[in-house]
Amino acid sequence: MEEMMHMGTPWLDKPLSETYRAYECTFNDTQLCEYQQGYWRFWYEADHRYALPTIAFFLAVIILFSVAHAIDQYASQSIKQSKSGRQAAALNRWLSYKSFRINALDWNSAPFGLLSLGAIGFVYFMCMTLAPKSYYWPDTAEFGSSPPIATRAGWLSLACMPFVFATAGKSNFITLVTGVSHEKLQIFHRWISYAFFVTALVHTFPFIIYNIKTGTMVESWNTLVFYWTGVVALVAQGWLTFASLCPLRSLSYEWFKFSHFVAALVFMLFLFFHCDHTLSSWDYFIATGVLFSLSWLHRQIRLYFEHGVGHRANISLSSNGFVCVRIPTTATWRIGQHFFVRFMGLGLHASTNHPFTACSVPVAGSSTQRLTSELVLYIRPRGGTTARLAHFAETHPNSSMRVFLDGPYGGMDMQKVVACPEQLIIAGGSGAGWILPLLSAFLLRQPLPDSNEAPATVVLRARIVLATRDIATRAWFESAVRDLLAEHGLEKAPAGLKIEVYYTGAQERSASGPSEGQFLQQLHTPEKAAAQNALTSASHSDCSSDSGKPVNVQSLNSRPHLPAMIRSENAQRSPHGQLGVFVCGPLSMQNDVSNAVAAEQLAVLAGGLKEVYLHMEHFSWA
C-alpha cells in the first residue's frame, strides 16, 4: 500500500486507465500477512468491501420503492379493494403522512416512514465505519500510512457521490422508476450529502492523527498529492453541505445557486485529483458523470426541442400583490405540476430559473394535435428575481417578456384524483392560486347544465378551504372563482361545491390600516416600493365591494380547525370511493393536515372502509 502514496506533487500520478491492484506481502511473518489481508482490513480490496455494499444498499432502496410504485400503478382494482390491499395502502399512507413538529422553530420533520429509512441508513454507515476492527494499524511502518478506519470511511464516502447527483437532478432515473418527483427526492439528496460529508471527515482526521503522532505531517503535506487536494475538496464540500441549509439558502436563492454550482465544480475537480486513480475510485466519477450528463441532456432537449425559445409571457400585477404571468403554449401539464421559468428580460436575473406551480389546466387536445393553452402562474413577490418581476410588472403594465420553460415536473397522480369523488382542498396564504386548477378540474367533471346525460352514479363533492391573513387575497380569490365559474358556463357554484374563506388577519389589519394586506406590507425593498401605491389602491377597490360573490362562498373571521374538519368530512361521507385531501400552505398547516389524515389511516388498519388520500404541495422543498 505504501507504493500507492506517490512522492512529488503532480496533479495526477497515473494515466487515465482502468483499475489496477497489485499486492505483495512484505512481511516475513505469515500471521502478519494474514492480519493485513483480513476481510475488513485489506487495503487492496477496500473498495469491494465498503463501496460496493454501499452501492447495493442504495440500489436496494430504489428497487423497493420501484416495486411499490409498480404495484400501485398496475395492480388490479380487486387487489387494491381487498381488505389486505386496503390495509397495506393504509399502512403505507400512515408511514408517509405521520410527522412531528417543533413549533418554536417552525420546523416539521420528515414523515415517519422516511425517518425510519434514514435511521436504517444511519445504522448502516455507523456499523460499516465503526464495527470493523482495528481503527489504526500497529505502530510499524510496514503496514503503511493509511489507517483502516480512514480507508473504509473514504470508500463509503465515495460510494455516496453518484447518488448525491442522481437525487439532485430534475430529470433522473430514480423518478423514472419510482414515480417520486425530483422535489420529493431533495430530502434524500440532503441526507446522502450529510453521509457523504461526515464519512469524508472520518476519512480525513485519522490521517492527521497518524501523521502528528509520527511527526510526518509537514512532510506529507509538502510531498503527497492526497493531502492538499483533499483539504480543498473538503472545504468545498463543507460549503456545499452547510450553505444548503434552509435559513442560509433563503437569504439569497440566486447566490445560493451560483455558489452551489461553483463549489460543486471545485469539489469534483479536486476530489478527482485527490483520488488519483486509487483502485476503482475513478469508476465512481464515471458513473456520476453519466448520470449528470443524461439528466442535463434530457433537460436541454425538452427546453429547446419540446418547448422552444419563442414563448412570451404577459406579466401584470393582480389586486392582492401577486404577479400574474400568462404564457400561451402548446405544452401540456397535470394539476399541481410546476415549471422552471427563466425570465429573459430581467438582466442578471435571467441567468437563473425558478419553479412556479401551474395555476391553470391545459386545453384537452388529441394524440396528434396539441392545442394552445394558457399557462397561468401566480407568483408572490419575495426578493431577488420575484421582486424584480414585480417591479417590472408595476413599471410596464400589461407588457410581455420572453421566457424559457423547463418542465413540467411533479404534480398529482391523476388516477388518485379521479378516484376521489369527495375532495377537501385546503390552502393558506399564497397557495390561493394553487386551488384554481383543482376547482377547474372539479367543474370539468360536472355534467353540462343543459345536457340530457343520465345522473352520475357517484355524486361529486368538493369543499374548498382558504385561510389567509390578507384581506386583498380574500377578495382576489372570490373574484377568481367567479371568473372560473363563468368560463365553465356556470352562473353559480354547483350543488356539490362548498367554498369557505377564513380571514385570519383581523388583528394585523386593525394595526396596519384597512388598505394594506399581507403581501403589500412585505414590499420593503427599494425596487418594490414603487409598486405599493398601485397595489394599495387596487386592493382598496377589491375589498370595498361584495357584489357578484359566487353562491356558497362563506367568509369567516377565524382560523379553520383542520383536524376536526378532516374527521368530520370522513365521518359524513359514504364508504364508497376515497376522500381526497389536497393541501398547500405553511408548515403548521401541513403538519395539522398530514397528522389528521394519518390518524384516519388507523381506522382502515382496524378494518374500516373509509380510505383517505393526501397530497401535499410544499412552499419549500428543503
N, C-alpha and C positions, 0 to 999 in steps of 0.2 A: 504493500500500500504506500510505502514511503516514496516509491518511484513515481507515484501519481502526483506528488506535491512538487511540481516543476519549479526549478530555480529561474531567476530573472523576472522581469515584469512585462512580458508581452501581453497584448490583449487576448491572443489565442495561442495556445501552445500546440494544438493539434489541428490538422486539416479537417474540413467538413467531411466526415466519413461515417461509416457505421460503427456500432458499438464494439469495443474490444475489452477483454477482461483477463489478461494473462496473470497467473498467480503461481508462485513457487515459494514454499515454506522455507524460511531462512534459519529456522531453529534446528538445533541438533537433538532436541528433546521431542519425542513423538507426542507426549502429553501436551506440551505447549502448542504444537501444531494443531492437535485436536481441539484444544481450548480456543485457539484463534479462529478455527473454522466452525465453531459452534453455530447451530442453526440461526440463532438470533443475533450472533456477533460477527459473522463472517462478512467482512467489508466488501468483498468482491461479488457477493450475492445480495447486498443490502437492498438494491432496487427491486429485486424479485421478492424479497421477504416483506418489504414495507410499502413500496409504492404500488405494486400490482394489487395487493389486497385492498388498498385504499380505493383504487380504480374500481375494483369489484364491488366494494361497499356502495359507492355512489351509483354504479350501474344497477345494482340490486334494487335500490330505492326507486330509480327511474322505471325499471321493469315492473315493480309493484304498482306504481301509480298508472302505468300504461295498461296493465291488465284490468285494474279497476275502471279505468276510462273506457276500455273496450266493452266490458260487461255492461256498464251504464248506457253505452250507446247502442249496443246490438242485442242485448238480452230481450227476450220476448216479454210482452205485457203480462202473460200468465205467470212468468217467473217473478217479475217485478211486483205484481199484486198479490203473490202468495204471502203467507204470514212470515215465513223466513226471509223472503225478499224485502218485505216492508221493514222488518226488524233490522236487517243488515243495513238498509238505507238509513234508518233512524240512528243507528249506532255511528255510521259514518258522518251523518249530519251533526250529531252531538259533538263528536270529536272536532268537527270543522267549525262549529259555532261557539262552543263554550270558551270564554276568555276571562281574563282578570284585569282589573283596573286599579291604578293608583291616582286618585282624584287630585292630590296635591301636586302631582307632576303632569297632570293631564295626559296620562300615558295608558295605553291599552296593550296588553300582552298579545302575543300571537295566540291563535286557537290552541286548545289543549292538545289536540292531535299533533300539531306542529311542534309544540313544546316537548311532547313525548318523543317525537322523531329527533328533535335537537338533543334531547337527553341521551338517546341511544348513540348519536354521533359523538357527543362529549365523552361518553364511556369508552367508545371505540378508540378515540385518539388518546385518551388518558392511558388505557391499557396498552396500546401499541407503543406508547412512549415510555411509560414508567414500569410496566410489568417485566419486560426482559431485563436480565442482569448480565454483565455488570454495566454501570454507567460510565466508568473510566477503565482504561487498561491498567495493568500493574505498572509500577514505576520502572519501566525498562524501555529504552528507545526502540528495541527490536519490534515492538508491537505497532509502531507508527504513531503519528501525532493526531490522529482523528479519533476522538473519544466515541465509544459505541453509541451513547445517547445522542450525541450530536449527529452522527451518521444517520441513525434511523429517523430522527426528527427532520433532517434535511430531505429525506426521501418522502416522508409523509407530507411535508410542505409542498414539494414539487408536484406530487400527485393531485393536489388541490387545484393547481393552476388551470388545467383545461376546463374544469367545471366552474371556476370563478368567471371565466369568459363566456362559457356556454349559458350561464344563467343571467348574464348581463345584457345580451343582445335582444333586440326587439323581435327579430326573426331568428328562431333557433330550433334545433331538432327536439329539444325537450318539450316545447309547446306542441310540436307536431305530433308526438307520440302520446303525450299525457293529456292534452287539452287544457293545460294550465297556462294562462296567458302570461306574457312577459312581466307585467307589473306585479303579478302574484308570485313570480319567481324571485322578486327582489329580496325577499326575506332570506331565501336560500343563498342568494348572491352575497348578502352581508354575513351570514353565519359561516359560510365556507371561507370567506375572506378573513374572518376572525381566526378560524383554524389555520389558515394559510400563514397569517402573521405570527400567531403565538408559536406555532411549530418552528417558524423561521427564527424566532428569538431563542427557543430552546436549542436550536441548531447552532446559534452564534455563541452564547455565553460559555458553554464548555470549552470552546477553543480559547477564549480569553482566560478562563481559569487555568487551563493546562499550560498556556504559554507564560502566564505570570508566575506560575509555580516553578516552571523550568527556566525562567529568566530569558525566554526567547521571543518575547512579544514584539520588541522593536525590530529584531532581525526578521521575524516572519512578516511584519507589515511592510518592510522595505524590499523584501526579496520574493514574496509569493503573491501571485495574481489574485488568489482567492480572497485575501483579507480586504483590500481596499475596494475591490469591485463589490464584495458582499456588503460592506458598510454603505456604499452609495445606494445599492439596491434596497437595503433595509430602511434607509431614511425615506426613500421614495415610497416604499410600501407602507411605512408608518403614516405618511401624509395621505395616501390613498385610503387607509383604514379609518383614521380619526377625522379627517376633513369631510368624510361622508356622513358623519353623524347628523341627525336631523337638525338640531339647533344651529350647527355651523353651516350646514348646507342651505338653510333657509335665509341666512344673512345675505347671500347673493348667489342665486342659482346660476347666473351666467358665469361668474367667476369660478364657481364650483365645477361646472362642466369643463371650462378651459383648463383649469389647473389639474383636473382629474385626467384628462387626455395627455397632458404634458408629463405628469408624474407617471402615468402608466407606460408611456414611451420610454422614459428614463429607466424605470424599473425593469421592463422587459429587456432592454439593451444590456444593462449591467448585470442582470441575472444570467443572461446568456453568456457573457464573458466569465462570470463567476463560476458557472457550471463547467465551462472549459472542456466539454465533451467527456465528462466523467461518467463512465459506464454508459447507461442508456439515457442520460439526462436530456440530451437534445431531442430524443423521441417525444418528450412532453411538449417541447416547443413546436415541433411539427404538428402534433395533434391540436395544440392551441391555435396555431396559425391557420390550420384548415378550418376549424370551427369558426374563428373570427372572420376569415375571408368569405366563407359561404354565407354567413349572416350579413356581412356588409354588401356582398354582391347581390343577394336577393333583395335587399332594401333598395339598392340603386336601380335594379331592373324595374321594381314596382314604381319607384319615383319617376323615372324618365320614360318608361315604355307603357306602363299602365295608366298613370295619371298625366304624364307630360308636364310641360313647364308653362302652359298657357293659361292657367287658372287666374282669374281676377276676383278679388273679394270686395264686396260692398261693405263699408265699415261705417257704423253710426253708433251713437250713444242712446241707450234706452232710458226711460224715465227714472229708473232706480239706480243708475250709475253703471250698469253692465255695459260692456262693449258688445254690440251685436255685429257679428260677422256672417255675411251671407255669400256663399260660394256656389254658383251654378256649376254642376259637374255631372258626368255620366257615371261616376263611381257609385258603388252600392255599399251598404253597411247595415249592420244589425243594431237593434236597440242597445244602448249602453256602450257601443264601441267608440273609440277615440282615434283622432288623427293627430299626428305631429305636424304642426303648421309652421312654416318659415315665412315670415313677412318680409318681403324683399325691399320695402320702402322705408325701413327703419334704421338706415345707416349701419353702424356696427352691430346692432341687434339682429340684423339679417343673418349674421353668422351662426345664430342658434335657432333651434326649433323647439317648440313647446307642445305638450299634449293637451288637447281640449276635447271634451266629450261632445258627440253629435247630439244636438237638441231638436232634431227633426228626423223624419223617416223618409227613405228614398221612394221614388215613384216605381211601382212594380212594372218591370219590363218582361222580356222573354229571354230564352237562352240564346237567341240570335240577334236580338235588338236591345240595346241599352238606352233607356230614355234619360233625358236630362232631369236631374233632381236639384233641389236646393239644399245644400248642406248649411245648416244654421248652427252657429256657435254663440253661446252667451258667456262672456269672459268677465270675471271680476277683476278689476284693476288692483294690483298689489304694488309691485315695484319692477324695475328693470324693463323688460320687453312689454309687459302688460300695461305699465304706466305710460310708456312711450306711445303705445297703441291708443290708450285713452286720450292722450294729448293730441294725437293725430286726428282722432275722430272728432274732437271738440273744435280744432282749428280748421279742419277740412270736412265740413258737414256733408254726409251722403256721398263721399268720394270713394274711389276704388284703389286697390293696390294689388300688385302681382304677388301671388303666393305659391309655394310649393307644398304639396300634400304628400305625406308619408303615412300609409295606413290603409284600411283601418286595423286596429288591434283590440284585443279584449272583447268586451261585450257580454251579453247574456246568452245563455243556452236557450234558443227559441223553442226547442222541444219542451223544455220545462215551463217556459212562459205560457205556451199554448195549453199545457197540461194543468194549468191553474185557472179554473173558471172563476174562482174568487180570489181577489187580489187586494192586498193592503200596501199602498205605495206611500212611503214616508220620506220627507226631505227636510233639510234645515238650511236656512240662510241662502248661500249662493247655489245650493242644489235645486233651487226652484226651476231653473231651465231644464234640468235633468228629468223632471217629471213629464214634460210635454210629449216626448216620443212614446212613453208608456201610455199616456192618455190617448194619443193618436192611434196607437195600436189597438187599444180597447174599443175606440169608436169604430175602427175599421171592421171589427168583428161583430158589430151590431147589424141586425137586418135593416135594409133600407126602409125609410118611413112609409113609402107608398108601394112597397113590394108585396107580392102575393105569396111570399115564401111561408112555408109552414113554421109555426113557432119552434124555436130551438128546444131540444130535449134537455139541454143543460143551460140553466139561467146564468148569465154572466153578471158578476157584481164586482165593483171596484170602489174602494174607499181611499181617497187621496187625502193625505195629511201633510200640510206645510207649516212648519214652525219658523218664524222669522222675527227678529227684533227690529227690522227695518220697515217702517210704515210704507215707504215707497215701493219696496219689493212686494208687499201685500197687494197694493193697487195694481202694480205691473202684472203680477201673476193673474189676478182676476181678469184683467184686460186680455192677457194672452189666452186664457181659457175661452173667453168669449170669441176671440178670433178663430180659435181652433174648432169650436163648435160650428161656427159659420162655414169654415172650409169643408166640413163634412155634411153640410146641408141641414144642420140642426139649429132650431131656434132656442132650444133649452136642453139641459142635460138629460140623457135618458134615465129611465127609472132606476136602473141598477147602479147608477153612478152617484156617489156622495163625496162632496169636496168640503174639507174643513181647513180653514186658515187660522192658525194660532199666532196671535201677536204677542210676543214675549218682551217687547221693549218699551212698555209704558213708562217705567221709571226713568230710563235713559232719555225718552222723548220729552218728558216734563223738564228734565235738567238741561237739555240741549236746545230746546225750542222746537216748534212744530214743523219746521220746514226741513230739518236735517234728519237723515236716516243713517243707518249703519255704514253704508258704503260711501255716502257723501262725507261723513266725518273722517274717513280714513284717507282722504285726498290731501295729505300733508306735504308731499314733496313739491318743490317748485314747479316741476313740469306738469303736475296735476292741478295746481292751484287755479289755473285759468278755467278749468272745467267746472269748478264748484258752483259758480253763479248760475250757469246754464242748467246744471243738474238740479239745483235747488228749486229754480222756478218750474222746471218740468215736473218734479215730484210734487210741488205745491198743487199744480193743476190736476194731477192724477189723484191726489188724496182728497181733494175737495168735492169730488162727485162720486156718488154710488150708483148713478144711473147706468142701466144696461148690465147690471150684475147678473150673472147666469143663475138659473134656478139651482137650488140645492147647494149653494155655496154658503157655508156657515162660518161666520167670523167670531172668534173667541179671544178675549184678552187674558190668556192664561197659558201655562205650559201643558202640553199633552202628556198624559201618563201612559207612556208607550207600552210597558209590560202589561198593564191592565187592559189596554186596548187590544193587544195581541191575544191575550187569554179570552177576552170577550168575543172577538171575531172567530176564533177557532171553536169556541163553545157553541155559538149560534148557528154555525154552518152545518150543512148535511155531510155525512161521512163519505160521499162520493167525490172523487177528484181530490185535488190538493188545494190548500191555501197557500198562495204565493205572497211572500213578504219581500218587498223591494225597498232598500233604504240607501240614501245618500245624504250624509250630514257630518257634523263634527264628531269627534271621537267619543264624547259622552253619549251621544245619540246612538252611535254604532254599538257601543257596549251594552246599552239598555236593550236594544232590539235583538242583538245576537244572543244574549243570555236568555232573553224571554223565549225566543224560538228554540234554543237548546233545551229549555225546560219542557217545551211541548213534545220533544222527541222521547222523553221518558215515558209518556203515556203510550206511545206507539210500541216502545220496547216491552211495555207491560201487556201488550195485546190490543191496544186501541187501534181504531181505523182511521183517525183523522191525521193525515200527513200534512206537514208544514215545510215548505221550501223557502230558503232565504238566499237573496242575492244582495251583496253589499258593494257599493261603489265608494271608493276611498278618495278623500280630498288629497291625501298624500300617500305615496306608496311605501315610504321608508320610515 
